[in-house]
Every structure is written in C-alpha cells, then in structure tokens.
Amino acid sequence: MSIGTLVLLRHGESEWNALNLFTGWVDVHLTEKGVGEGKRAGELLVENEVLPDILYTSLLRRAISTAHVALDAADRLWIPVVRDWRLNERHYGALQGKNKAQVLAEFGDDQFMLWRRSYSTPPPPIERGSEYSQDADERYADIDGGPLTECLSDVVTRLIPYWEETIARDLRAGKTVLVAAHGNSLRALVKHLDEISDEDIAGMNIPTGIPLVYEFSGDDLKPANPGGTYLDPAAAAAGAAAVAAQGK
Ligand SMILES: O=C(O)[C@@H](CO)OP(=O)(O)O
C-alpha cells in the first residue's frame, strides 16, 4: 500500500488574531473572515482532489470550527474525528490576552522575539486562576489543568510522541489525514517533518486557513516534497509575511 497524504491546516483568522492579542490556549472564536478562509480551504481540497479520510484537531474551537467549515465545503463532514490537547496551540503563559504591539513596545524587539519565536525560552508562567488561565478548565482535568507556559521545544515534546502513535500510523496505512491546528503546534510538526534546526524554525511562519500538503515516499515519512506544498502559494506567502510582521 502506498503512503498516505498529510494536509496541515492552521485555523482561519480568530477574533484575537484580528485584535493582535497573544492567544495560546484561550478558546476564542473565528471572525467572519476566518470562517471564509475555512470555506476556501475546503474548496481548495476539492479542486486539488485531496479528500481527507480522517480529521485530527486540537481542543480549541478556532481549529475545530475551521475544520468543520472546510469539511462541509468539501462534502466530507462524515469522516472520523479525533481531538487531542496535544495539537493545541503553544500555551503562551502570562502573555495570553496581552496585545502584541504593547508587549513589543514595553519589552523591546529582542525579548519580544525571544518569547515569540525562540525554540527554548518560554514566556513567564500564567498565574493559576487568573482571567486567561485554563488550569480550572474541565477539558484539561486529566492533565492537571495543563501547562502554565510553553516554548516551542515543549510543544515538540508533547506533540511528536502523539504524532507517532496516531497520525503517522494513519499515514503509513495509506490514509489522507487532515490536521487542523495552530500556528505554533504546526511549526513544531513541520520542524520535525522537514528536520528544521532550532535556529531556522524561528523564521518560519504559517499563514491562517491555507492547506499545506505533504506527500511521502516511504515508511520513514520523509517528505517527498520538502517544505510541503501550499494549495494557494501566493496567498500563503502573503499570509506568512503578515504573521511575521505581527506586533511590528
Ligand atoms: O497568539 C498566538 O497564540 C500565536 C498564534 O496566533 O501567536 P504568534 O504567531 O505570535 O506565536
């Protein structure tokens, strides 16, 4: 049997993306534009004949809703769904709910970029019980409320064992797998797939709402198309540049 196809989809624009706020595990809604991006993503899947057999999402509604709209547009709402916190966005610690431009102005570019894009420096932890903390959220009860902050390396540590147990197995079984997740959880996955160094991953940004397709030639799941293929490359390049410029 041939190896399956992987489709990575970052959620469409969220209300907090539009407000330029650090989001992390805060469970915000999509904007109208974000819903439209999800629909367009589904249309792109159909146009390119990439039809998912199974969906994996995080526990956050912006990813769940984007996948729902995309699969509706592709007439694939019926496929099995697996949701897991390990696909959640990186927990942004005490920065959750803060405006990116204000954090940049207060702490300066070096500290801002360290918190935002360095591989191993997490933001300060969020205070338990504070407004934007999830430590009392019942969906995380079985993991003691979850982390209080994470850097990208923490996301790799929680995500890659899960990937091996679930998504990678489905790909080796020949399935087309849709993973609807987040800017930083998808950066962690792409880092693993494309063997990107800890330094170089800092410069890689994932746009909202555009399917990124990986094909594989063998069981080792080395990408046959390194870097993947965005189904709308021009929009992806513009979207990634906009993410990189946030706060500036
Ligand atoms: O706020 C966040 O959770 C993420 C994704 O929107 O932001 P950033 O791109 O700054 O890591």
The ligand as an SDF file (V2000), in Angstrom:
LIG
                    3D

 11 10  0  0  0  0  0  0  0  0999 V2000
   -1.0850   34.2040   19.8020 O   0  0  0  0  0  0  0  0  0  0  0  0
   -0.8560   33.0240   19.4850 C   0  0  0  0  0  0  0  0  0  0  0  0
   -1.3170   32.0580   20.0980 O   0  0  0  0  0  0  0  0  0  0  0  0
    0.0220   32.7590   18.2920 C   0  0  0  0  0  0  0  0  0  0  0  0
   -0.7720   32.3650   17.0860 C   0  0  0  0  0  0  0  0  0  0  0  0
   -1.7800   33.3060   16.7850 O   0  0  0  0  0  0  0  0  0  0  0  0
    0.7430   33.9190   18.0150 O   0  0  0  0  0  0  0  0  0  0  0  0
    2.2200   34.0010   17.4550 P   0  0  0  0  0  0  0  0  0  0  0  0
    2.1590   33.8940   15.9580 O   0  0  0  0  0  0  0  0  0  0  0  0
    2.6670   35.3780   17.8960 O   0  0  0  0  0  0  0  0  0  0  0  0
    3.0450   32.9110   18.0630 O   0  0  0  0  0  0  0  0  0  0  0  0
  1  2  2  0
  2  3  1  0
  2  4  1  0
  4  5  1  0
  4  7  1  0
  5  6  1  0
  7  8  1  0
  8  9  2  0
  8 10  1  0
  8 11  1  0
M  END
$$$$
